[in-house]
């Protein structure tokens, strides 16, 4: 069963990886923290009207820290070294089939050694669930789409299988949902749609 899943995951990876070479530059930048910064600053700014007291700001800040740290610890420090699945970019059997992107002239980007789960996918899905739940509406859908785009970028760049990205999304969703529950319970902040119904 596990072998069949791995074969399907590899087949799907090869079908998606580099299917659109014209996206190389875009996918490279999508995966970079500097590129995410304006969106996340806007997200924090959009939360300001919901966080009227220092206690609410503190609780949401702690929950954000819990979300980012939790997804990073589970993905990078627990799952990756214990599952020890080689990234496709480090897999000798795929060396002639994989599409990789130049990190700098003459040197391709390969990422770290291990692949499962994608920390990018976990981190961004966690933040999307936390802030999407707090902000609601278009923010929720927009942040979810952003997390999906980042997950796809990791496949395009050749450093993660689709299964790694899906696993990262599951980790991020779980930790993000936990952080959202804590944030709502201890700060009293509800999604805008719930605030409207209460009003």
N, C-alpha and C positions, 0 to 999 in steps of 0.2 A: 504493500500500500504506500509506504513512505517513498519507495523507489519510483513508483508510478507518479506520485505527486511531484517529486523532484524532476522527473523527465518532462512533465507538463510545464512546470515552472521554467525550466531551461528553454523549452520550445517557445513559450510565450515571451520570455526575455529576448530571444533571438529575433522574434517577429517584431518586437517594439523597439529594441535598441538600435538607434541610428536609422530608423525607418524614414526620418525626415532630416537629412544632414543639414539642411538650411537652418534648422533650429539650434545648431551647435552653440552659437554665441548666446542666444537667448536662454537656453537651458543652463549654460555655464553661469550666467549672472543670476538666474532664478535661485540657484543653489548657494549663492553667496550671502552672508549675513548683512553686508552693507546694502544690498538691494532690498532686504526686508524692512530696513529701519523706518522709512517713511510710513509704511502701512501700520507698523506697530506703534509708532508715535501718534498717528491719527486715531488708532484704536484706543490708546490710553486717554487721549484728549476727549474722545466721544464718551468715555466713562465718567468724566468729571461731574456732569449734572446728577449722576446716580449716587455719587460718593460725597455726600454733604458734610460728613463729620470725619475727624481724624481717625476714629475707630474703624469706620467703614473703609477708609483708604488703607489703613494698616492691615486689616483683615484680608482685603483683596490683594494687597502687595505680598503678604505672606503666602496666600494661596497661589499666586503667580509663581513665587519662588519654589513652592512645593511642587507645582506642576512641572516647571522646567527642570528642576533638580531630579524629581522623581522619574520623569521620562528618560533623562540622561543616564541615571544610575541603572535603571532596569535594562535599558537597551544596550548601553556601552560597557557597563561593568558587570552585569549579571548574565544576560543572554548571549552577547557576542562571544566572550571567552569560553563559556560553557558549551554552547552549541558548536562553536568553532567551524562554521561553514565558511569556506573561502569565498571572497567576493568573486563575481564573474571576471573582473579585471585581473584577478590573480590566479584564475583557474587555467592550468596548462592545456586542458582539453579544448578550451574555447579560444585559444590564442589567435587562430587564423579566421575566426568567425565574428569576433567582437568589434564593435565600433567604439573607439575611445576618442576623447577630445584633448587637444593640446592644452596643457596647463601653461606652458611657456614654449618658445620655439625649440623644437626638437625633443620635447619631453611631454609625454601624455599623462593625464591625470588618472590615477588608479585607486586613490583612497587608501584606507588602512587595510589590514590583512583580512579581517573577518566581516561577515555580511549580515547575519540574522541577529537582530532585526535592524531596520534602518532607523538610526537616531534622528535624522532629519524628519522622517515621516512621523515618528513618535513625538518629537518636540512640537512640531507645528500642529499636529492634530490635537495635542493636549491644549495648546494655547487657543486653538480654534473653538474647541468645546467650551473651555472656561469663558472666554470673552464673547463668543457667539451666544452662549446662554445668558450672560449678563446683559448684553446689548440687544439681543433678539433681532427679529426682522431681517432686513437686507444684510446687516452685519453678520448674522449667523450664517446665511448662505454664502456670502462673499468670503468669509474666513474658511469655510469648508472647501470652497472651490480653490482657494489659495493653497491649502494643505494638500489637496489632490494634485495640483500643478507641481508642487515641490516634490511630491512622491514620484510623479512621472519623470521629472527632471533627473532623478537618481537612476532610473532605468535607462533613459536616453544617454546619460554620461557613461554607462557601462559599469557602474559600481554597486548596483543592487539588482537582485532578481525581483520580479513582481511579488513573490511570496514574502520577501524581506520587507517590502513596502507595506503590504497588507498587514503583516505582523506588527510593524511599527504603528500603523493606524490603530490597531486593536489596543496596543499598550497605551498610546496617547489618548484614545477615547476613554479608556478605563480610568486613567489617572486624572484626565481633564474633568471627567464627570464627578469624581471624588472631590477634586478641588472646587468645582462649582457648587456641589452640595454644601461643603464647609463654608464657602463664601456666602451663600444665601442664608445659611442658618445663623452664622455668627455676625454678619454685617446687616442683615435685614434687607439686602438689596434684591429686588425681584426684576425679572425681565420686563422691559417696557410694556409689552402686551398685557402682562399681569397687572402692572400699575394702572393701565388704562381701564381694565375691568373693575379694579377696586375703586377707581375714582367715579 
